[in-house]
Amino acid sequence: MAPTLFQTLLGAAFFRLPETLRVLHGVRGQARHAGAMTIERSGGLAARACARLAGVPAAATDAALSLDCTTGPRGEIWVRRLGAPPRIVQARWRLWHRDGQLRLRRGALQLRCVLHHHDGTLYWNVVGARAFGVLPLPARLLSEVRGNEREVDGRCAFEVEAALPLVGPVFRAHGWLHPANRQD
């Protein structure tokens, strides 16, 4: 059986991740995860424009979250649904790997991430990006764009934050996920 995307990127470290992270990133075929997410966005004009370009949803507190993962030989597709009708925000990401980096495409942005595992936490560090598929963004611009995942109370807890030079904080999102068929 071929390794999953995250098994390929992390190698043996994948199997040292907490079980909830292995379940989330070990999907073969299709899976749905459910949880909640809070999004804090900055109010400045430049920060709002950057958040819009990145497809960051409006501020929300403890909004219902579902994540559908579909895996295949060319990578993974993640579809996120946030909130309840009539306020549904959908996001679609395409993930694949190249040169030992996770590639993530969302709308006008393609991010290059390096994954690190330490003491039960999976860290995502953005090391490069392109806007509109052709415009490279300087790596130093993205040094404060990062995320992490860890296990908390049997759930996959996550946090993502972005700050940019001259712009300051753009957004912070945090929440949790678990397999959708699990009852809490």
mmCIF file of the C-alpha atoms, coordinates in Angstrom:
data_MODEL
# 
_entry.id   MODEL 
# 
loop_
_atom_site.group_PDB 
_atom_site.id 
_atom_site.type_symbol 
_atom_site.label_atom_id 
_atom_site.label_alt_id 
_atom_site.label_comp_id 
_atom_site.label_asym_id 
_atom_site.label_entity_id 
_atom_site.label_seq_id 
_atom_site.pdbx_PDB_ins_code 
_atom_site.Cartn_x 
_atom_site.Cartn_y 
_atom_site.Cartn_z 
_atom_site.occupancy 
_atom_site.B_iso_or_equiv 
_atom_site.pdbx_formal_charge 
_atom_site.auth_seq_id 
_atom_site.auth_comp_id 
_atom_site.auth_asym_id 
_atom_site.auth_atom_id 
_atom_site.pdbx_PDB_model_num 
ATOM 1   C CA . MET A 1 1   ? 0.000   0.000  0.000   1.00 0.00 ? 1   MET A CA 1 
ATOM 2   C CA . ALA A 1 2   ? 1.407   3.390  -0.984  1.00 0.00 ? 2   ALA A CA 1 
ATOM 3   C CA . PRO A 1 3   ? 2.083   5.865  1.842   1.00 0.00 ? 3   PRO A CA 1 
ATOM 4   C CA . THR A 1 4   ? -0.302  8.781  2.343   1.00 0.00 ? 4   THR A CA 1 
ATOM 5   C CA . LEU A 1 5   ? 0.768   12.352 1.583   1.00 0.00 ? 5   LEU A CA 1 
ATOM 6   C CA . PHE A 1 6   ? 1.660   13.094 5.215   1.00 0.00 ? 6   PHE A CA 1 
ATOM 7   C CA . GLN A 1 7   ? 3.395   9.737  5.679   1.00 0.00 ? 7   GLN A CA 1 
ATOM 8   C CA . THR A 1 8   ? 5.561   10.597 2.665   1.00 0.00 ? 8   THR A CA 1 
ATOM 9   C CA . LEU A 1 9   ? 6.408   14.055 4.000   1.00 0.00 ? 9   LEU A CA 1 
ATOM 10  C CA . LEU A 1 10  ? 7.065   13.055 7.618   1.00 0.00 ? 10  LEU A CA 1 
ATOM 11  C CA . GLY A 1 11  ? 8.497   9.578  7.143   1.00 0.00 ? 11  GLY A CA 1 
ATOM 12  C CA . ALA A 1 12  ? 8.880   7.616  10.386  1.00 0.00 ? 12  ALA A CA 1 
ATOM 13  C CA . ALA A 1 13  ? 7.874   10.707 12.415  1.00 0.00 ? 13  ALA A CA 1 
ATOM 14  C CA . PHE A 1 14  ? 4.308   10.252 11.120  1.00 0.00 ? 14  PHE A CA 1 
ATOM 15  C CA . PHE A 1 15  ? 3.967   7.140  13.278  1.00 0.00 ? 15  PHE A CA 1 
ATOM 16  C CA . ARG A 1 16  ? 5.069   9.061  16.380  1.00 0.00 ? 16  ARG A CA 1 
ATOM 17  C CA . LEU A 1 17  ? 2.230   11.589 15.993  1.00 0.00 ? 17  LEU A CA 1 
ATOM 18  C CA . PRO A 1 18  ? -0.672  11.337 18.439  1.00 0.00 ? 18  PRO A CA 1 
ATOM 19  C CA . GLU A 1 19  ? -3.455  9.051  17.213  1.00 0.00 ? 19  GLU A CA 1 
ATOM 20  C CA . THR A 1 20  ? -5.875  11.891 16.394  1.00 0.00 ? 20  THR A CA 1 
ATOM 21  C CA . LEU A 1 21  ? -3.336  13.463 14.007  1.00 0.00 ? 21  LEU A CA 1 
ATOM 22  C CA . ARG A 1 22  ? -2.537  10.095 12.409  1.00 0.00 ? 22  ARG A CA 1 
ATOM 23  C CA . VAL A 1 23  ? -6.270  9.568  11.801  1.00 0.00 ? 23  VAL A CA 1 
ATOM 24  C CA . LEU A 1 24  ? -6.694  13.047 10.274  1.00 0.00 ? 24  LEU A CA 1 
ATOM 25  C CA . HIS A 1 25  ? -3.620  12.782 8.036   1.00 0.00 ? 25  HIS A CA 1 
ATOM 26  C CA . GLY A 1 26  ? -3.761  9.056  7.331   1.00 0.00 ? 26  GLY A CA 1 
ATOM 27  C CA . VAL A 1 27  ? -6.972  9.128  5.270   1.00 0.00 ? 27  VAL A CA 1 
ATOM 28  C CA . ARG A 1 28  ? -7.145  6.793  2.304   1.00 0.00 ? 28  ARG A CA 1 
ATOM 29  C CA . GLY A 1 29  ? -10.103 7.501  0.046   1.00 0.00 ? 29  GLY A CA 1 
ATOM 30  C CA . GLN A 1 30  ? -12.619 9.783  1.729   1.00 0.00 ? 30  GLN A CA 1 
ATOM 31  C CA . ALA A 1 31  ? -13.315 10.874 5.294   1.00 0.00 ? 31  ALA A CA 1 
ATOM 32  C CA . ARG A 1 32  ? -15.276 13.578 7.074   1.00 0.00 ? 32  ARG A CA 1 
ATOM 33  C CA . HIS A 1 33  ? -14.162 15.340 10.235  1.00 0.00 ? 33  HIS A CA 1 
ATOM 34  C CA . ALA A 1 34  ? -16.306 17.645 12.370  1.00 0.00 ? 34  ALA A CA 1 
ATOM 35  C CA . GLY A 1 35  ? -15.566 20.234 15.010  1.00 0.00 ? 35  GLY A CA 1 
ATOM 36  C CA . ALA A 1 36  ? -15.589 23.962 15.654  1.00 0.00 ? 36  ALA A CA 1 
ATOM 37  C CA . MET A 1 37  ? -13.438 26.952 14.753  1.00 0.00 ? 37  MET A CA 1 
ATOM 38  C CA . THR A 1 38  ? -12.933 30.518 15.943  1.00 0.00 ? 38  THR A CA 1 
ATOM 39  C CA . ILE A 1 39  ? -11.498 33.122 13.560  1.00 0.00 ? 39  ILE A CA 1 
ATOM 40  C CA . GLU A 1 40  ? -10.135 36.499 14.644  1.00 0.00 ? 40  GLU A CA 1 
ATOM 41  C CA . ARG A 1 41  ? -9.363  39.004 11.889  1.00 0.00 ? 41  ARG A CA 1 
ATOM 42  C CA . SER A 1 42  ? -7.493  42.273 12.086  1.00 0.00 ? 42  SER A CA 1 
ATOM 43  C CA . GLY A 1 43  ? -9.299  45.460 11.221  1.00 0.00 ? 43  GLY A CA 1 
ATOM 44  C CA . GLY A 1 44  ? -6.720  47.386 9.182   1.00 0.00 ? 44  GLY A CA 1 
ATOM 45  C CA . LEU A 1 45  ? -7.309  47.905 5.472   1.00 0.00 ? 45  LEU A CA 1 
ATOM 46  C CA . ALA A 1 46  ? -4.096  46.136 4.377   1.00 0.00 ? 46  ALA A CA 1 
ATOM 47  C CA . ALA A 1 47  ? -4.750  43.211 6.758   1.00 0.00 ? 47  ALA A CA 1 
ATOM 48  C CA . ARG A 1 48  ? -8.321  42.854 5.445   1.00 0.00 ? 48  ARG A CA 1 
ATOM 49  C CA . ALA A 1 49  ? -7.081  42.854 1.829   1.00 0.00 ? 49  ALA A CA 1 
ATOM 50  C CA . CYS A 1 50  ? -4.468  40.175 2.610   1.00 0.00 ? 50  CYS A CA 1 
ATOM 51  C CA . ALA A 1 51  ? -7.052  38.044 4.443   1.00 0.00 ? 51  ALA A CA 1 
ATOM 52  C CA . ARG A 1 52  ? -9.403  38.338 1.480   1.00 0.00 ? 52  ARG A CA 1 
ATOM 53  C CA . LEU A 1 53  ? -6.664  37.277 -0.963  1.00 0.00 ? 53  LEU A CA 1 
ATOM 54  C CA . ALA A 1 54  ? -5.957  34.255 1.262   1.00 0.00 ? 54  ALA A CA 1 
ATOM 55  C CA . GLY A 1 55  ? -9.653  33.364 1.445   1.00 0.00 ? 55  GLY A CA 1 
ATOM 56  C CA . VAL A 1 56  ? -9.899  33.786 5.206   1.00 0.00 ? 56  VAL A CA 1 
ATOM 57  C CA . PRO A 1 57  ? -13.569 33.769 6.292   1.00 0.00 ? 57  PRO A CA 1 
ATOM 58  C CA . ALA A 1 58  ? -15.138 36.541 8.342   1.00 0.00 ? 58  ALA A CA 1 
ATOM 59  C CA . ALA A 1 59  ? -14.618 36.544 12.085  1.00 0.00 ? 59  ALA A CA 1 
ATOM 60  C CA . ALA A 1 60  ? -16.533 33.777 13.850  1.00 0.00 ? 60  ALA A CA 1 
ATOM 61  C CA . THR A 1 61  ? -16.686 32.345 17.339  1.00 0.00 ? 61  THR A CA 1 
ATOM 62  C CA . ASP A 1 62  ? -16.961 28.592 17.897  1.00 0.00 ? 62  ASP A CA 1 
ATOM 63  C CA . ALA A 1 63  ? -18.586 28.102 14.470  1.00 0.00 ? 63  ALA A CA 1 
ATOM 64  C CA . ALA A 1 64  ? -19.509 24.571 13.395  1.00 0.00 ? 64  ALA A CA 1 
ATOM 65  C CA . LEU A 1 65  ? -16.819 23.103 11.150  1.00 0.00 ? 65  LEU A CA 1 
ATOM 66  C CA . SER A 1 66  ? -16.713 20.121 8.807   1.00 0.00 ? 66  SER A CA 1 
ATOM 67  C CA . LEU A 1 67  ? -13.743 18.989 6.767   1.00 0.00 ? 67  LEU A CA 1 
ATOM 68  C CA . ASP A 1 68  ? -14.114 16.491 3.915   1.00 0.00 ? 68  ASP A CA 1 
ATOM 69  C CA . CYS A 1 69  ? -10.832 14.880 2.851   1.00 0.00 ? 69  CYS A CA 1 
ATOM 70  C CA . THR A 1 70  ? -10.444 13.023 -0.433  1.00 0.00 ? 70  THR A CA 1 
ATOM 71  C CA . THR A 1 71  ? -7.099  11.416 -1.185  1.00 0.00 ? 71  THR A CA 1 
ATOM 72  C CA . GLY A 1 72  ? -5.698  10.094 -4.406  1.00 0.00 ? 72  GLY A CA 1 
ATOM 73  C CA . PRO A 1 73  ? -2.421  9.435  -6.195  1.00 0.00 ? 73  PRO A CA 1 
ATOM 74  C CA . ARG A 1 74  ? -1.924  13.141 -7.003  1.00 0.00 ? 74  ARG A CA 1 
ATOM 75  C CA . GLY A 1 75  ? -2.526  14.463 -3.505  1.00 0.00 ? 75  GLY A CA 1 
ATOM 76  C CA . GLU A 1 76  ? -5.473  15.437 -1.352  1.00 0.00 ? 76  GLU A CA 1 
ATOM 77  C CA . ILE A 1 77  ? -8.498  17.695 -1.682  1.00 0.00 ? 77  ILE A CA 1 
ATOM 78  C CA . TRP A 1 78  ? -9.856  19.258 1.499   1.00 0.00 ? 78  TRP A CA 1 
ATOM 79  C CA . VAL A 1 79  ? -13.258 20.956 1.497   1.00 0.00 ? 79  VAL A CA 1 
ATOM 80  C CA . ARG A 1 80  ? -14.092 22.963 4.611   1.00 0.00 ? 80  ARG A CA 1 
ATOM 81  C CA . ARG A 1 81  ? -17.581 24.118 5.535   1.00 0.00 ? 81  ARG A CA 1 
ATOM 82  C CA . LEU A 1 82  ? -17.871 26.684 8.293   1.00 0.00 ? 82  LEU A CA 1 
ATOM 83  C CA . GLY A 1 83  ? -20.984 27.883 10.070  1.00 0.00 ? 83  GLY A CA 1 
ATOM 84  C CA . ALA A 1 84  ? -24.578 26.853 9.658   1.00 0.00 ? 84  ALA A CA 1 
ATOM 85  C CA . PRO A 1 85  ? -27.061 27.916 6.941   1.00 0.00 ? 85  PRO A CA 1 
ATOM 86  C CA . PRO A 1 86  ? -27.495 30.519 5.719   1.00 0.00 ? 86  PRO A CA 1 
ATOM 87  C CA . ARG A 1 87  ? -23.910 31.488 6.596   1.00 0.00 ? 87  ARG A CA 1 
ATOM 88  C CA . ILE A 1 88  ? -21.826 28.749 4.994   1.00 0.00 ? 88  ILE A CA 1 
ATOM 89  C CA . VAL A 1 89  ? -18.264 29.442 3.947   1.00 0.00 ? 89  VAL A CA 1 
ATOM 90  C CA . GLN A 1 90  ? -16.670 26.799 1.769   1.00 0.00 ? 90  GLN A CA 1 
ATOM 91  C CA . ALA A 1 91  ? -12.986 26.515 1.082   1.00 0.00 ? 91  ALA A CA 1 
ATOM 92  C CA . ARG A 1 92  ? -11.296 24.021 -1.192  1.00 0.00 ? 92  ARG A CA 1 
ATOM 93  C CA . TRP A 1 93  ? -7.602  23.205 -0.868  1.00 0.00 ? 93  TRP A CA 1 
ATOM 94  C CA . ARG A 1 94  ? -5.486  20.984 -3.067  1.00 0.00 ? 94  ARG A CA 1 
ATOM 95  C CA . LEU A 1 95  ? -2.476  19.471 -1.302  1.00 0.00 ? 95  LEU A CA 1 
ATOM 96  C CA . TRP A 1 96  ? 0.468   17.636 -2.815  1.00 0.00 ? 96  TRP A CA 1 
ATOM 97  C CA . HIS A 1 97  ? 4.196   17.370 -2.202  1.00 0.00 ? 97  HIS A CA 1 
ATOM 98  C CA . ARG A 1 98  ? 7.294   18.314 -4.130  1.00 0.00 ? 98  ARG A CA 1 
ATOM 99  C CA . ASP A 1 99  ? 10.912  18.612 -3.036  1.00 0.00 ? 99  ASP A CA 1 
ATOM 100 C CA . GLY A 1 100 ? 9.986   17.463 0.482   1.00 0.00 ? 100 GLY A CA 1 
ATOM 101 C CA . GLN A 1 101 ? 7.561   20.357 0.954   1.00 0.00 ? 101 GLN A CA 1 
ATOM 102 C CA . LEU A 1 102 ? 3.806   20.336 1.336   1.00 0.00 ? 102 LEU A CA 1 
ATOM 103 C CA . ARG A 1 103 ? 2.163   22.378 -1.408  1.00 0.00 ? 103 ARG A CA 1 
ATOM 104 C CA . LEU A 1 104 ? -1.224  23.854 -0.665  1.00 0.00 ? 104 LEU A CA 1 
ATOM 105 C CA . ARG A 1 105 ? -3.332  25.695 -3.226  1.00 0.00 ? 105 ARG A CA 1 
ATOM 106 C CA . ARG A 1 106 ? -6.269  27.792 -2.111  1.00 0.00 ? 106 ARG A CA 1 
ATOM 107 C CA . GLY A 1 107 ? -7.793  30.270 -4.518  1.00 0.00 ? 107 GLY A CA 1 
ATOM 108 C CA . ALA A 1 108 ? -5.176  32.747 -5.720  1.00 0.00 ? 108 ALA A CA 1 
ATOM 109 C CA . LEU A 1 109 ? -2.463  31.469 -3.350  1.00 0.00 ? 109 LEU A CA 1 
ATOM 110 C CA . GLN A 1 110 ? -0.130  28.510 -3.503  1.00 0.00 ? 110 GLN A CA 1 
ATOM 111 C CA . LEU A 1 111 ? 1.800   27.997 -0.276  1.00 0.00 ? 111 LEU A CA 1 
ATOM 112 C CA . ARG A 1 112 ? 4.920   25.893 0.262   1.00 0.00 ? 112 ARG A CA 1 
ATOM 113 C CA . CYS A 1 113 ? 5.143   24.485 3.783   1.00 0.00 ? 113 CYS A CA 1 
ATOM 114 C CA . VAL A 1 114 ? 7.713   22.530 5.722   1.00 0.00 ? 114 VAL A CA 1 
ATOM 115 C CA . LEU A 1 115 ? 6.315   20.179 8.356   1.00 0.00 ? 115 LEU A CA 1 
ATOM 116 C CA . HIS A 1 116 ? 8.040   19.500 11.685  1.00 0.00 ? 116 HIS A CA 1 
ATOM 117 C CA . HIS A 1 117 ? 7.060   17.183 14.507  1.00 0.00 ? 117 HIS A CA 1 
ATOM 118 C CA . HIS A 1 118 ? 8.171   17.799 18.085  1.00 0.00 ? 118 HIS A CA 1 
ATOM 119 C CA . ASP A 1 119 ? 6.819   16.461 21.358  1.00 0.00 ? 119 ASP A CA 1 
ATOM 120 C CA . GLY A 1 120 ? 3.385   15.488 19.985  1.00 0.00 ? 120 GLY A CA 1 
ATOM 121 C CA . THR A 1 121 ? 2.824   18.665 17.962  1.00 0.00 ? 121 THR A CA 1 
ATOM 122 C CA . LEU A 1 122 ? 2.879   18.945 14.176  1.00 0.00 ? 122 LEU A CA 1 
ATOM 123 C CA . TYR A 1 123 ? 4.142   22.364 13.032  1.00 0.00 ? 123 TYR A CA 1 
ATOM 124 C CA . TRP A 1 124 ? 3.426   23.867 9.607   1.00 0.00 ? 124 TRP A CA 1 
ATOM 125 C CA . ASN A 1 125 ? 5.830   26.652 8.570   1.00 0.00 ? 125 ASN A CA 1 
ATOM 126 C CA . VAL A 1 126 ? 5.228   28.551 5.342   1.00 0.00 ? 126 VAL A CA 1 
ATOM 127 C CA . VAL A 1 127 ? 8.529   28.913 3.463   1.00 0.00 ? 127 VAL A CA 1 
ATOM 128 C CA . GLY A 1 128 ? 7.296   30.274 0.152   1.00 0.00 ? 128 GLY A CA 1 
ATOM 129 C CA . ALA A 1 129 ? 4.247   31.269 -1.853  1.00 0.00 ? 129 ALA A CA 1 
ATOM 130 C CA . ARG A 1 130 ? 2.993   32.325 -5.227  1.00 0.00 ? 130 ARG A CA 1 
ATOM 131 C CA . ALA A 1 131 ? 0.063   34.577 -5.938  1.00 0.00 ? 131 ALA A CA 1 
ATOM 132 C CA . PHE A 1 132 ? -2.067  33.836 -8.995  1.00 0.00 ? 132 PHE A CA 1 
ATOM 133 C CA . GLY A 1 133 ? 0.264   30.921 -9.808  1.00 0.00 ? 133 GLY A CA 1 
ATOM 134 C CA . VAL A 1 134 ? 3.027   33.127 -11.248 1.00 0.00 ? 134 VAL A CA 1 
ATOM 135 C CA . LEU A 1 135 ? 3.974   35.898 -8.812  1.00 0.00 ? 135 LEU A CA 1 
ATOM 136 C CA . PRO A 1 136 ? 6.533   34.624 -6.243  1.00 0.00 ? 136 PRO A CA 1 
ATOM 137 C CA . LEU A 1 137 ? 6.265   36.169 -2.792  1.00 0.00 ? 137 LEU A CA 1 
ATOM 138 C CA . PRO A 1 138 ? 9.491   36.670 -0.811  1.00 0.00 ? 138 PRO A CA 1 
ATOM 139 C CA . ALA A 1 139 ? 10.049  34.045 1.906   1.00 0.00 ? 139 ALA A CA 1 
ATOM 140 C CA . ARG A 1 140 ? 10.852  36.719 4.523   1.00 0.00 ? 140 ARG A CA 1 
ATOM 141 C CA . LEU A 1 141 ? 7.365   38.127 3.952   1.00 0.00 ? 141 LEU A CA 1 
ATOM 142 C CA . LEU A 1 142 ? 5.905   34.836 5.204   1.00 0.00 ? 142 LEU A CA 1 
ATOM 143 C CA . SER A 1 143 ? 8.099   34.143 8.244   1.00 0.00 ? 143 SER A CA 1 
ATOM 144 C CA . GLU A 1 144 ? 5.171   34.821 10.610  1.00 0.00 ? 144 GLU A CA 1 
ATOM 145 C CA . VAL A 1 145 ? 2.661   32.587 8.777   1.00 0.00 ? 145 VAL A CA 1 
ATOM 146 C CA . ARG A 1 146 ? 2.393   29.252 10.556  1.00 0.00 ? 146 ARG A CA 1 
ATOM 147 C CA . GLY A 1 147 ? 0.169   26.647 12.096  1.00 0.00 ? 147 GLY A CA 1 
ATOM 148 C CA . ASN A 1 148 ? 0.251   23.722 14.454  1.00 0.00 ? 148 ASN A CA 1 
ATOM 149 C CA . GLU A 1 149 ? -1.806  20.679 15.327  1.00 0.00 ? 149 GLU A CA 1 
ATOM 150 C CA . ARG A 1 150 ? -1.795  18.633 18.526  1.00 0.00 ? 150 ARG A CA 1 
ATOM 151 C CA . GLU A 1 151 ? -4.024  16.285 20.478  1.00 0.00 ? 151 GLU A CA 1 
ATOM 152 C CA . VAL A 1 152 ? -6.133  17.816 23.235  1.00 0.00 ? 152 VAL A CA 1 
ATOM 153 C CA . ASP A 1 153 ? -8.839  15.818 25.041  1.00 0.00 ? 153 ASP A CA 1 
ATOM 154 C CA . GLY A 1 154 ? -8.845  13.166 22.301  1.00 0.00 ? 154 GLY A CA 1 
ATOM 155 C CA . ARG A 1 155 ? -9.387  15.726 19.533  1.00 0.00 ? 155 ARG A CA 1 
ATOM 156 C CA . CYS A 1 156 ? -7.121  17.263 16.927  1.00 0.00 ? 156 CYS A CA 1 
ATOM 157 C CA . ALA A 1 157 ? -6.656  20.860 18.089  1.00 0.00 ? 157 ALA A CA 1 
ATOM 158 C CA . PHE A 1 158 ? -5.260  23.338 15.570  1.00 0.00 ? 158 PHE A CA 1 
ATOM 159 C CA . GLU A 1 159 ? -4.098  26.916 15.402  1.00 0.00 ? 159 GLU A CA 1 
ATOM 160 C CA . VAL A 1 160 ? -3.162  29.017 12.369  1.00 0.00 ? 160 VAL A CA 1 
ATOM 161 C CA . GLU A 1 161 ? -1.884  32.583 12.462  1.00 0.00 ? 161 GLU A CA 1 
ATOM 162 C CA . ALA A 1 162 ? -0.553  35.060 9.981   1.00 0.00 ? 162 ALA A CA 1 
ATOM 163 C CA . ALA A 1 163 ? 1.243   38.361 10.424  1.00 0.00 ? 163 ALA A CA 1 
ATOM 164 C CA . LEU A 1 164 ? 3.042   40.268 7.688   1.00 0.00 ? 164 LEU A CA 1 
ATOM 165 C CA . PRO A 1 165 ? 5.781   42.905 7.788   1.00 0.00 ? 165 PRO A CA 1 
ATOM 166 C CA . LEU A 1 166 ? 4.369   46.440 7.614   1.00 0.00 ? 166 LEU A CA 1 
ATOM 167 C CA . VAL A 1 167 ? 0.831   45.000 7.878   1.00 0.00 ? 167 VAL A CA 1 
ATOM 168 C CA . GLY A 1 168 ? 0.969   43.339 11.282  1.00 0.00 ? 168 GLY A CA 1 
ATOM 169 C CA . PRO A 1 169 ? -1.443  40.617 12.375  1.00 0.00 ? 169 PRO A CA 1 
ATOM 170 C CA . VAL A 1 170 ? -3.782  39.469 9.590   1.00 0.00 ? 170 VAL A CA 1 
ATOM 171 C CA . PHE A 1 171 ? -5.747  36.675 11.269  1.00 0.00 ? 171 PHE A CA 1 
ATOM 172 C CA . ARG A 1 172 ? -5.685  33.922 13.864  1.00 0.00 ? 172 ARG A CA 1 
ATOM 173 C CA . ALA A 1 173 ? -7.832  30.804 13.734  1.00 0.00 ? 173 ALA A CA 1 
ATOM 174 C CA . HIS A 1 174 ? -8.079  27.973 16.217  1.00 0.00 ? 174 HIS A CA 1 
ATOM 175 C CA . GLY A 1 175 ? -10.362 25.055 16.814  1.00 0.00 ? 175 GLY A CA 1 
ATOM 176 C CA . TRP A 1 176 ? -10.654 21.291 16.881  1.00 0.00 ? 176 TRP A CA 1 
ATOM 177 C CA . LEU A 1 177 ? -11.654 18.322 14.732  1.00 0.00 ? 177 LEU A CA 1 
ATOM 178 C CA . HIS A 1 178 ? -12.464 14.640 15.170  1.00 0.00 ? 178 HIS A CA 1 
ATOM 179 C CA . PRO A 1 179 ? -13.884 11.971 12.848  1.00 0.00 ? 179 PRO A CA 1 
ATOM 180 C CA . ALA A 1 180 ? -17.501 12.914 12.067  1.00 0.00 ? 180 ALA A CA 1 
ATOM 181 C CA . ASN A 1 181 ? -18.905 9.531  13.102  1.00 0.00 ? 181 ASN A CA 1 
ATOM 182 C CA . ARG A 1 182 ? -17.537 9.926  16.640  1.00 0.00 ? 182 ARG A CA 1 
ATOM 183 C CA . GLN A 1 183 ? -19.918 11.097 19.363  1.00 0.00 ? 183 GLN A CA 1 
ATOM 184 C CA . ASP A 1 184 ? -18.695 13.481 22.097  1.00 0.00 ? 184 ASP A CA 1 
# 
